[in-house]
Amino acid sequence: MSYDQELREFREAIDGWVPVGRMSRDQELAELERLARRHPAEAKSMLEEQARLDGST
């Protein structure tokens, strides 16, 4: 699978994420870590954008 396909799949998963029930904090962190490891460039970009936004308010 190409990077662009992986990135599209990642974004679709995030956009379509509908919480059902409630995951424990450990489960949430494990899922975030899994996604960040699978898509490191996208994760880094998202964190940098959030840091930029946090710094501008």
Secondary structure as the mmCIF struct_conf table of DSSP 4:
data_model
#
loop_
_struct_conf.conf_type_id
_struct_conf.id
_struct_conf.beg_label_comp_id
_struct_conf.beg_label_asym_id
_struct_conf.beg_label_seq_id
_struct_conf.end_label_comp_id
_struct_conf.end_label_asym_id
_struct_conf.end_label_seq_id
HELX_RH_AL_P HELX_RH_AL_P1 TYR A 3 ASP A 15
TURN_TY1_P TURN_TY1_P1 GLY A 16 GLY A 16
BEND BEND1 GLY A 21 GLY A 21
HELX_RH_AL_P HELX_RH_AL_P2 ARG A 25 ARG A 38
BEND BEND2 HIS A 39 HIS A 39
HELX_RH_AL_P HELX_RH_AL_P3 PRO A 40 SER A 56
#
